[in-house]
């Protein structure tokens, strides 16, 4: 009995020793493989995968893009700021930024080509396709399912198509950073207000009104009347007046998906633009100007009409108010119809970037935790953190500092505008439920009362009596817009030919506007576009998105 009892004791001891040894091995393996090294729990005792803090420090490497809109406090920068310190304090995650570039896309292309990419980084749709084809990024399906917060998963549910655009064969490789919603898509004609009031001009109701306002400004202040740069992007925003939808894919007359830039309505728009150029209304040097050069004359007070996007107030608006004063503000006006039909706005595929993880990264779940944290601070943080804490994370453009760890609620701006615009009328903020609502409201009040230049963006977007979103909302409510039929990942053919085809059209449109070619050249141009790959791309787009 004693021998048997001793054997049992020895066997039990060996089992314990093996278990302990195996546990240590597993712990070491878990740490090396990047598995969760902490078992932080929620109040109900469940493991908190979404927000749990690591017991041991975890280091992840990333890269970032320069953002001039962010005003960092003294001593802070893109690599070291309130967000990176919070990652360390709240999650024990050290985020190391290997480089910051003002030419991010080019530098990222070089990094991808060389195979020298960081642990976590942000890419565009074309780059994502290349990375998936080259098997350079990690399958995040299980990691996302386990670690993403309920709120982040809800965001993805709001725009399932964008979420699925980051997948290949049903597996998630790129986490969409999403967007601010359809309300930010309609474009406008921005008109300098003090000049308009000085001349007693009425709000534009027709395309001819826009032309005449520009001519009146030229007569009074000299120079030219309407801004444009070499990409033609801002002038293209006016094309919806003729029913044209350049730069998105739309159903053609036969139901087949076609490039909106190649349709007859675009020819009608170009005919008017050519007339304006001949009259001296369009900047005579547009063909050599980039966006910065185009905006420079707006900021210098040399031009008073600018077709532009809803974010005019952020850029060039801040610089306009800083240099010329509050009264020189430009206000948005709806683009009027040129043919008596309802204006239907163009809506591009809204998700422009994805977060990916290097296949060799040890802690893929870390990026999910930091994305969860961003969503928390921008929404739930309003009710769970002090106002001072929230303000420190979002004031002066700091909400854009996280970059690869950022995500947006697709319903944010619509919900925000409804509450902010009402509060601007009533001064009652009791219905606010998210951080961004306070931010937009406070900045709108700041500009309205003090004319603070850095607050003009939020004011013109949401808080002003004539704001961009106040004009956009009726179009959204009435479904007066058309979405890009290419709503998701691009076919490989578009990635192959896209830039070449775009250059062909831009060069041809420029010749027509400048009068170097007649408007009839449009038909020849489209034939050249088709031969250069346009037909092949169109076929691929229809194969991928037709009959959906």
Number of C-alpha atoms within 10 A of each C-alpha: 6 7 8 9 10 11 12 12 12 12 12 12 12 12 12 12 12 12 12 12 12 12 12 12 12 12 15 13 12 14 17 12 14 16 16 21 18 15 14 17 14 12 7 7 8 10 14 17 20 22 22 20 24 18 13 13 12 18 15 18 16 21 23 21 19 15 16 9 15 17 15 18 12 7 7 11 13 23 18 15 18 19 23 19 15 16 18 17 12 14 21 19 23 17 22 16 16 12 16 16 14 12 10 17 15 11 15 22 15 13 13 17 12 9 13 11 23 21 22 24 21 26 23 16 20 17 18 24 23 17 21 18 11 11 13 19 22 20 21 21 15 12 18 20 12 13 23 22 21 11 15 22 15 13 21 21 13 15 19 12 15 24 22 20 23 25 21 15 6 10 14 21 26 31 27 28 25 22 22 17 20 22 25 21 19 26 27 24 24 24 25 20 18 15 20 18 10 9 12 9 14 10 13 18 14 17 17 13 15 21 19 16 23 24 21 17 23 19 12 11 15 12 19 22 28 29 26 25 21 17 19 17 16 21 20 23 22 27 26 25 26 25 24 27 29 21 17 20 27 23 16 12 8 7 10 16 22 24 21 21 23 23 19 14 18 21 22 18 21 21 17 18 24 24 16 20 19 14 13 17 24 26 20 15 12 19 16 11 16 14 16 11 13 21 22 16 16 22 21 12 15 17 26 28 26 25 22 21 19 24 16 23 28 20 16 19 25 22 20 26 22 15 14 14 14 21 13 20 21 26 21 28 20 20 24 23 19 21 13 10 11 14 21 19 26 27 23 19 19 21 25 16 21 25 24 29 26 21 16 14 17 19 22 26 22 29 26 26 23 26 24 23 26 22 20 19 21 22 20 16 19 21 14 11 13 10 13 8 13 21 18 14 21 20 15 17 15 21 20 17 27 19 20 24 24 23 26 22 21 22 16 19 23 20 16 21 22 16 23 30 23 15 18 19 11 9 12 12 15 8 11 18 17 19 23 22 25 20 19 23 26 18 22 27 20 18 21 17 9 11 18 18 21 22 26 30 23 24 27 27 26 28 31 22 12 15 21 30 26 20 20 22 19 12 18 18 10 8 11 16 18 16 17 21 21 21 18 21 21 18 20 15 16 19 16 13 15 14 10 16 19 16 13 15 18 16 15 19 24 20 18 22 22 19 16 12 15 13 18 11 15 23 13 10 16 18 13 15 19 15 11 15 18 24 14 14 24 20 18 17 23 19 12 15 18 15 9 6
